[in-house]
Amino acid sequence: MKAIKLNKRAQGFTLIELMIVVAIIGILAAIALPAYQNYTKKSRFSEVNTTADSVKTAMTVCLHTQGTGSSCTNGKFGVPADIASGSGTANVDSVTITATDAAFKITTKGTTAAGGYTNVLDGAIANGQVTWTQNGTCVAEGFCQDQ
């Protein structure tokens, strides 16, 4: 029987070279996975922000058409009704709307999948105009921006 001789180039990788490659892949995965999870939550929370903005628009339009903030109650004059906790979408847990002649308040909460943060829009009414400020737990986490 003849022995097959391989030249030096055809021997393949050594065990240490393979272990280095596996270690590099492991380190990259350890860094990428948390960043990906945060990115996913942030994209899910965008639905919460969109919901809050649509309610904000409805409240502003209601004020301009009705003339008083207290007329803009839940389910009237184009203002959507509150969404109770647990009956929202996969990303929006609840929406609470409060309206008086001096102020509006919209509190939108995300589900656990969206981070569980809240987006609170406070509207101060003066001379028929609304000035909105944004706060809530989403601002500190960077999931929504102060307007």
PEPE-V752007 format. One record per residue. N is the residue number from 1. RES is the residue in one small letter. SS is DSSP state (2 for helix, 1 for strand, 0 for the rest). OMEGA is omega as a letter, one per 30 degrees, with the letter a starting at -180 (NA if undefined). D_CENTER is the distance of its C-alpha to the mean C-alpha in whole Angstrom. Layout:
BEGIN
n = [N;N]
res = [RES;RES]
ss = [SS;SS]
omega = [OMEGA;OMEGA]
d_center = [D_CENTER;D_CENTER]
END
This chain:
BEGIN
n = [1;2;3;4;5;6;7;8;9;10;11;12;13;14;15;16;17;18;19;20;21;22;23;24;25;26;27;28;29;30;31;32;33;34;35;36;37;38;39;40;41;42;43;44;45;46;47;48;49;50;51;52;53;54;55;56;57;58;59;60;61;62;63;64;65;66;67;68;69;70;71;72;73;74;75;76;77;78;79;80;81;82;83;84;85;86;87;88;89;90;91;92;93;94;95;96;97;98;99;100;101;102;103;104;105;106;107;108;109;110;111;112;113;114;115;116;117;118;119;120;121;122;123;124;125;126;127;128;129;130;131;132;133;134;135;136;137;138;139;140;141;142;143;144;145;146;147]
res = [m;k;a;i;k;l;n;k;r;a;q;g;f;t;l;i;e;l;m;i;v;v;a;i;i;g;i;l;a;a;i;a;l;p;a;y;q;n;y;t;k;k;s;r;f;s;e;v;n;t;t;a;d;s;v;k;t;a;m;t;v;c;l;h;t;q;g;t;g;s;s;c;t;n;g;k;f;g;v;p;a;d;i;a;s;g;s;g;t;a;n;v;d;s;v;t;i;t;a;t;d;a;a;f;k;i;t;t;k;g;t;t;a;a;g;g;y;t;n;v;l;d;g;a;i;a;n;g;q;v;t;w;t;q;n;g;t;c;v;a;e;g;f;c;q;d;q]
ss = [0;0;0;0;0;0;0;2;2;2;0;0;0;0;2;2;2;2;2;2;2;2;2;2;2;2;2;2;2;2;2;2;2;2;2;2;2;2;2;2;2;2;2;2;2;2;2;2;2;2;2;2;2;2;2;2;2;2;2;2;2;2;2;2;2;2;0;0;2;2;2;0;0;0;0;0;0;0;0;0;0;0;1;0;0;0;0;0;0;0;0;1;1;1;1;1;1;1;1;0;0;0;1;1;1;1;1;1;1;1;0;2;2;2;0;0;0;1;1;1;1;1;1;1;1;1;0;0;1;1;1;1;1;1;1;0;2;2;2;2;2;0;0;0;0;0;0]
omega = [l;l;l;l;l;l;a;a;a;a;l;a;l;a;a;l;l;l;l;l;l;l;l;l;l;l;l;l;l;l;a;a;l;l;l;l;l;l;l;l;a;l;l;a;l;l;l;l;l;l;l;l;l;l;l;l;l;l;l;l;l;l;a;l;a;l;l;a;a;l;a;l;a;l;a;l;l;l;a;l;l;l;a;l;l;a;l;a;l;a;l;a;a;l;l;a;l;a;l;l;a;a;l;l;l;l;a;a;l;l;l;l;l;l;l;a;l;l;a;l;l;l;l;a;l;l;l;l;l;l;a;l;a;l;a;a;a;a;a;a;l;a;l;a;l;a;NA]
d_center = [70;68;65;62;62;58;58;56;53;53;52;48;46;47;45;44;42;40;39;38;36;34;33;32;30;29;28;25;24;23;21;19;18;16;15;14;12;10;9;9;6;4;5;5;2;4;6;6;7;9;11;11;13;15;16;17;19;21;22;23;25;26;28;29;31;32;33;32;28;30;30;26;26;24;25;27;28;25;22;21;21;19;17;19;17;17;18;15;13;12;8;9;12;14;14;17;19;22;25;28;30;29;25;22;19;16;14;11;10;7;10;11;9;6;7;9;8;9;9;13;15;19;21;25;27;30;33;31;28;24;23;19;18;14;14;12;11;8;11;13;10;9;5;7;11;14;15]
END
